[in-house]
Amino acid sequence: MNRIFHARIAWYQYFLLVVLTVNVVGALWCKYILPAVLLILMLIVVIEQIIHTVYTVTPDGILEISTGRFIRKKVIPISEITAIRKCHSMKFGRFSVTEYVLIECGKGKFVSVMPVKEREFVELLEKRLTDYIL
């Protein structure tokens, strides 16, 4: 059975939504139709990516990273995963701006994911990785 993990929404995604919305309203208020339409399209794409980002771990040893309908899925065989680390970006003392899971798959290839249930996601990947090795 496939195990699906939804993505956590980061603070900068909320910030991007607010900035795009304010710009759309401003462009419509000033009657700049073409920029408003382009900003609305960007807003739709961003909302689509935020809502439909999922990480699927299949029983046959595949990790699928889907970031919405407009972008192609990334398919990573779990057997190719060499390291799984929890990382922080820009730490200020004990506070970090963003926390994410960094997956190294192959030589020099990295994928960062932000699942809601981070611990369960990492434990499942490590379990499937050890099952594959044995």
Summary of the structure (lengths in Angstrom):
residues: 134
radius of gyration: 18.2
end to end distance: 20.5
largest distance: 64.3
contacts: 346
relative contact order: 0.16
helix: 43%
strand: 36%
